[in-house]
Amino acid sequence: MPRGSMTILDILIQVLIAAFGGLIILWAAGSFAEIRISQYLYQALAFVNRLIASEQTFNPRVLPEVVVTEGSYAGRKAVVRLNVLSPRFLKYRIHVHLLVQPRLPVRAYTEDPLAYRHPSRTIVWPCSLTSPPPYNDVMLVFKELTVEAEALEMEGGR
């Protein structure tokens, strides 16, 4: 067998080495994306905690996929749930569920609890390695939910 020619075994080994190197690169990119998305989630959580004056703290090193925090916004109880979904490789969505509780007397809830729902909304933030979510959307939705809560308070005060 001539020295310069490649055998099938040599070609197979080179293909396997290239595939292994490609898998390492994909794994590194996926890990970096997860770290970046965790940063986005932590920044969103910090923004929300300041907005609703929440006292809860979270460790950014062990941030779970679903985070729930509560506080007050415009004198009403506010609850925020953030969770991360990954529908495709390196593409993520952060779901932000917002709820504002109207200030109604306890009597109003006990008479007809279904009539007095809590205004809530869900925002979906698509994000990737290079595009962070628009955190200011939360402030706009909280303002809308406060208006809904005020309307419910006026109905409940009758």
N, C-alpha and C positions, 0 to 999 in steps of 0.2 A: 504494500500500500504506500503510495507516495506521501511524503511528509506534508505537503502544502494543502492537500485536500481535506475537507471536513467530512466526517462521518455523520450519519444520522444521529448518533448518540451525542456528538458535539453540538449539533444544531439544537437538539432537544434540551440539552443542558443550558445553552444560551437563552432559549425561549423561556425556560423555567426561571432563570435568574432575572430576566427582564420582567416577567410577570410578577415575581416576588418583589422586585424594586417598585413596580407600579402599585402593588397593593400597599406597600409601606407608605408611599406618597399619598394614596387615597386615605389611609388610616390617619396620617398626620393632618391632612386637610380637614377631615371630619372632626378630629379632636379639637383642632383650632376653632372650627365653627361652633362647636358646643361650648367652648370657653367663651367665645365672643357672645353667643346668645345668653349665656349665664350672666355676662356683664350687662347686657341689655335688660335682662329681667331684674337684676339688682338695681340698676339705675331707675327703671320704672317703679320699682318698689320704694326706693328712696324718694322719688318725686311724689308718689302717692302718699307716703307717710307724712311728708311735709305739708301736702295739700289738705289732708284730713286731720292733721294734728294728732297723729297716732303715736303712742308711746312704745309700740312694739319694735323690737330690734331683731334683725336676722343676721346670721353669720354668712357672709358672702362665699365662704369656702364650702359650705354645705347647704347651698340653696336648693331646696327641693323643686320638683317640676310644678307643683301646685302650691301657691302661697296665698294665704288669706290674712288680711289685716283689716282692722276696724278703728274708727275714730269718729270725729264729728266734722261736718261741713255745713256752714251757715246755720249753726245751732241745731243741726239734726244729726242723728246717728247715720254714719256712712260705712258701708262694708265694700271691700274690694277683693276680688279673687283673681289672681293671675295664674295662667298655666300655659305651658309651651307644648306645641304640637309640631311634629316634623313630617309633613306629608311627602316630601321628596328629599333626596340627598342634598345637603348644604342649603336647603330652603326651609325656613321655619315660619311659624305663626305663633304670636303671643296673643292669647285670648284674655281680654280684660273685662271682667264682669263687675259692674258698678251698681250699687243699690243705695238709695237714700230713703230713710224712714221718716215719714211725716210725723209731726208732733200732734198726736191726737189723744184725747182722753182715753183711758183704759175702757171706759164704758162703750165707746164707739167700736172698739175691736170685739168686745164680747157680744154686742148686739148682732152684728153682721160682719164676721171676719172676712168674708169673701168680697164684700163691697169696698173694703179699704186695703187695696193691694199696696205694695211698696214699689214706687217708681224704680225701675231698673233698666239697664241697657248693657249690651255686650259690644265691645269694640274688638275687631280683629286686626292685628298689626302684622302684615307680612314683613319679614326682615331676613337679611342674609349677612354674609361677612362684611359687606361694604355699606349696607343700608340699615341704619338704626331706625327703630320705630318713632313715630311722631308723638312724643310724650304729651304735648300740649292738648291733644285730643281729649285727654282725661278731664282737663279743666272745663272744656266746652260742654262735655256731656254732663259733668256735675252741675253746671249752671242750668242745663235743660231739666235735669232731674229735680233740682231745687224748685223750679217753676212748677213742675208737676206736683211735687210735695205740697207746695203752697196752695195749689188748686184743691188738692184733697183735704187739706186742713180747713179751707173755707167751706167745703161741702160737709165735712164732719162737724164743724162748729154750729151748724144750723140746728 
